Amino acid sequence: MADERSQAGRDLTELLGAVQNLLLNAPRVEEFLTDLAKLAADLVEPPASCGITTSYDGQPRTVVTSDPRAALVDEGQYEGGWGPCVHALATGDVVEIVDQESDPRWPEYRVHAVALGVRSSLSLPLVVNGDVIGAMNLYDFDEPEAFDIQNRRRAETFATQASTALALALRQVHDAELAEQMEQALATRSVIDQAIGIVMAQQRCSAEQAFATLRKHSQNNNLKLRTVAERMVARVSGQAVPQPPPFRRRSASSSGGAATGLGDGVPGA
C-alpha cells in the first residue's frame, strides 16, 4: 500500500509539473485548456473523461474536453440548468457523485448521465483571484466510487494548480493584447510623424501647421489620420509603409527600474 501511495504521489507530481510545462509551451489559451483537460483525465486509473465548463453571457458552456463523451455529458446539463458541473460553476462547491444510478440529485440529469454510461463523477471549481471562472468535470464510465479519498485529494490538488496556471495564462493573453495595442500605437505615431515631415517640406510650414493640414484632410474625407498619413508616405516613397518591430517592455533589471512607456498619443489618430 505504501508503494502504491508513493507511486500515486510521483504520478501527481508529474502531472502538476506537466501543467507548468503547458503554461510555458502552449501558444494559445485554448490549446492550454485542451491539454489541461487531457492531463486531468489521467488523475484516475483507468482514465476518466474531463470537460472544462465556463460561462459565456451568463450561460454555462463547455470550452474543451479530453474526449467527446465528456462534451455529451456536459451538454445535457445546460438546457435545464441542473447537474454537477453547473452547480460547481454557480456555487464554487466541489460536487461528487459516488454512484450515478442511485444519486437522488438532479433526477433529469441522472437519466441523461446513466444513458451515456456515467457511473460516478467529480466536479471541481476553478477559482482565479477569488472568482469561480470555470469547473473541471471528471466523469468515470467504469465503476461507481471511482473517486475515493485519495483520488479526490489528487483531483483537488490538480484543480488548485490548474486554477493558478489558468490565471497566469489569462494574464499572458492580457499582456499579448497590450503588446499588440502598443505596436499599433507605435505604428500610428511613426507614420504620422513621417507625413508631418513631408507636408513641412512641401509647404514650408511648421509641424503644427502640417499636422493641422493632415487632420483637416482626415476630417473632410472621413478617413482615419493614420490612413491619410500612410497613403501620403506610400505615395512619396513609392513603397508600402513598413510596420515597426514588435513592442517589448524592458525589465526592471535592464532599465534601472523604469518601465518603458510611450509619449502622448497623437490627437485624432
C-alpha positions in Angstrom: 0.0 0.0 0.0 2.9 2.4 0.8 4.4 1.7 -2.6 1.0 2.4 -4.3 0.7 5.7 -2.4 4.3 6.6 -3.3 3.7 5.8 -7.0 0.5 7.9 -6.9 2.4 10.8 -5.4 5.0 10.6 -8.1 2.3 10.5 -10.7 0.6 13.5 -9.3 3.9 15.4 -9.1 4.5 14.5 -12.8 1.0 15.8 -13.7 1.5 19.0 -11.8 4.8 19.6 -13.5 3.1 19.0 -16.8 0.7 21.8 -16.0 3.5 24.2 -15.7 5.1 22.9 -19.0 1.8 23.5 -20.7 1.7 27.1 -19.5 5.2 27.7 -20.9 4.7 25.9 -24.2 1.1 26.3 -25.2 0.8 29.2 -27.7 -2.9 29.8 -27.0 -5.2 29.5 -24.0 -7.5 27.2 -26.0 -4.6 24.7 -26.5 -3.6 25.1 -22.9 -7.1 24.2 -21.7 -7.4 21.3 -24.1 -4.1 19.7 -22.9 -5.1 20.5 -19.3 -8.3 18.5 -19.7 -6.4 15.6 -21.1 -4.0 15.7 -18.1 -6.9 15.8 -15.7 -8.4 12.7 -17.2 -5.3 10.8 -16.2 -5.8 11.5 -12.5 -7.6 8.2 -12.0 -6.9 4.7 -13.4 -8.4 3.8 -15.8 -8.5 7.4 -17.1 -11.8 9.4 -16.7 -13.3 11.8 -19.2 -12.8 15.5 -18.5 -14.7 18.6 -19.6 -14.0 22.1 -18.6 -17.0 24.4 -18.3 -17.1 28.2 -18.1 -19.7 30.8 -18.5 -20.4 32.9 -21.6 -23.0 35.7 -21.3 -24.3 34.1 -18.2 -24.8 30.7 -19.7 -22.6 27.6 -19.0 -20.6 26.3 -21.9 -18.0 23.6 -22.4 -14.8 25.1 -23.7 -12.7 22.0 -24.0 -12.9 18.2 -23.3 -10.5 15.3 -23.2 -12.8 13.3 -25.4 -16.3 13.6 -27.0 -18.1 11.7 -24.1 -17.4 14.5 -21.6 -18.9 17.0 -24.0 -22.1 15.0 -24.3 -22.5 14.7 -20.5 -21.8 18.4 -20.0 -24.3 19.5 -22.7 -27.1 17.5 -21.1 -26.9 19.8 -18.1 -27.1 23.2 -19.8 -30.6 23.3 -21.2 -32.2 22.6 -17.8 -29.6 24.4 -15.8 -29.0 21.5 -13.5 -26.3 19.0 -12.8 -22.9 18.7 -11.0 -20.8 20.9 -13.3 -23.4 23.6 -13.4 -23.7 23.5 -9.7 -19.9 23.7 -9.2 -19.7 26.6 -11.6 -22.5 28.5 -9.9 -21.6 27.9 -6.2 -17.9 27.1 -6.1 -18.7 23.8 -4.3 -17.0 20.5 -5.1 -19.7 18.1 -6.3 -19.1 14.3 -6.1 -21.5 11.7 -7.4 -20.5 8.4 -5.9 -23.0 6.3 -7.8 -24.8 7.9 -10.7 -27.6 5.4 -10.8 -28.7 5.9 -7.2 -27.8 9.6 -6.6 -31.0 11.5 -5.8 -29.9 14.9 -7.0 -31.0 16.3 -10.4 -33.3 13.4 -11.5 -33.4 14.6 -15.1 -29.7 14.8 -15.3 -29.4 11.4 -13.7 -31.4 9.8 -16.6 -29.2 11.6 -19.1 -25.9 10.6 -17.5 -26.9 7.0 -16.9 -27.9 6.7 -20.6 -24.4 7.9 -21.5 -22.8 5.3 -19.3 -21.6 7.6 -16.4 -21.0 5.6 -13.2 -19.5 8.3 -11.0 -18.2 11.9 -11.3 -16.4 14.7 -9.6 -16.8 18.4 -10.5 -14.3 20.9 -9.1 -14.5 24.7 -9.3 -11.6 26.6 -11.0 -11.1 29.7 -8.9 -9.0 32.7 -10.1 -8.5 35.7 -7.8 -11.4 34.6 -5.7 -13.8 34.3 -8.6 -15.1 30.9 -10.0 -14.4 31.1 -13.7 -14.9 27.5 -14.5 -15.5 23.9 -13.4 -13.4 20.9 -14.1 -15.6 17.9 -14.5 -14.3 14.3 -14.3 -16.7 11.5 -15.5 -15.9 7.8 -14.8 -17.6 5.3 -17.1 -16.2 2.1 -15.5 -17.4 1.9 -11.9 -19.1 3.7 -9.0 -17.0 5.2 -6.3 -14.1 5.8 -8.7 -13.1 8.9 -6.8 -12.1 7.6 -3.4 -10.4 9.8 -0.8 -7.0 9.5 -2.4 -8.2 10.2 -5.9 -10.4 13.1 -4.7 -7.5 14.7 -3.0 -5.3 14.3 -6.1 -8.1 15.9 -8.2 -8.5 18.8 -5.8 -4.7 19.4 -5.7 -4.6 19.3 -9.5 -7.6 21.7 -9.8 -5.9 24.2 -7.5 -2.7 24.1 -9.6 -4.8 24.3 -12.8 -6.5 27.4 -11.5 -3.2 29.1 -10.7 -1.9 28.2 -14.2 -5.1 29.4 -15.8 -4.8 32.7 -14.0 -1.3 33.1 -15.4 -2.5 32.0 -18.9 -5.2 34.7 -18.9 -2.6 37.2 -17.7 -0.5 36.3 -20.7 -3.4 36.9 -23.0 -3.9 40.3 -21.5 -0.2 41.1 -21.9 -0.3 39.9 -25.5 -3.3 42.2 -26.2 -1.5 45.1 -24.5 1.6 44.5 -26.6 -0.5 44.5 -29.8 -2.1 47.8 -28.8 1.4 49.2 -28.2 2.6 48.1 -31.6 -0.4 49.8 -33.2 0.2 53.0 -31.3 3.9 52.9 -32.3 3.0 52.4 -36.0 0.5 55.2 -35.9 2.9 57.7 -34.2 5.7 56.8 -36.6 3.8 57.2 -39.9 2.1 60.4 -38.8 5.5 61.9 -37.9 6.7 61.0 -41.4 3.7 62.5 -43.0 4.1 65.7 -41.0 7.7 65.9 -42.2 6.6 65.5 -45.8 4.0 68.3 -45.5 6.5 70.6 -43.8 8.9 70.1 -46.7 6.3 70.6 -49.4 4.5 73.6 -47.9 7.5 75.1 -45.9 5.4 75.3 -42.8 5.7 74.4 -39.1 5.0 71.0 -37.6 1.8 72.3 -36.0 0.6 73.6 -39.3 1.5 70.4 -41.1 -0.5 68.4 -38.5 -3.5 70.7 -38.9 -3.4 70.1 -42.7 -3.3 66.3 -42.2 -6.1 66.4 -39.7 -8.3 68.6 -41.9 -7.8 66.2 -44.8 -8.7 63.3 -42.5 -12.0 65.0 -41.4 -13.0 66.2 -44.9 -12.6 62.7 -46.3 -13.9 60.8 -43.3 -10.6 58.9 -43.1 -8.5 57.9 -40.1 -5.5 60.2 -39.6 -3.2 57.1 -39.8 -4.7 56.2 -43.2 -4.1 59.6 -44.6 -0.5 59.5 -43.3 0.1 56.0 -44.7 -1.2 57.0 -48.1 1.0 60.1 -48.2 4.1 58.3 -47.1 3.5 55.5 -49.6 2.9 58.0 -52.5 6.1 59.9 -51.8 8.3 56.9 -51.1 6.8 54.6 -53.7 6.7 51.8 -51.1 4.2 50.4 -48.6 4.6 51.7 -45.1 6.7 49.2 -43.1 5.5 48.0 -39.7 7.6 48.6 -36.6 9.3 45.7 -34.8 7.3 44.0 -32.1 6.9 46.1 -28.9 8.9 44.8 -26.0 8.8 46.1 -22.5 12.1 46.4 -20.7 12.5 44.6 -17.5 13.4 46.5 -14.3 16.9 45.0 -14.3 17.6 46.3 -17.8 16.1 49.7 -17.3 17.1 50.6 -13.8 13.6 50.0 -12.6 11.9 52.4 -15.1 9.1 50.9 -17.2 9.1 51.5 -20.9 6.4 53.9 -22.0 5.0 55.9 -24.9 4.7 59.6 -25.2 1.4 61.4 -25.5 -0.9 59.9 -28.1 -1.5 61.7 -31.4 -4.8 63.6 -31.3 -7.3 62.3 -33.8 -5.4 59.1 -34.5 
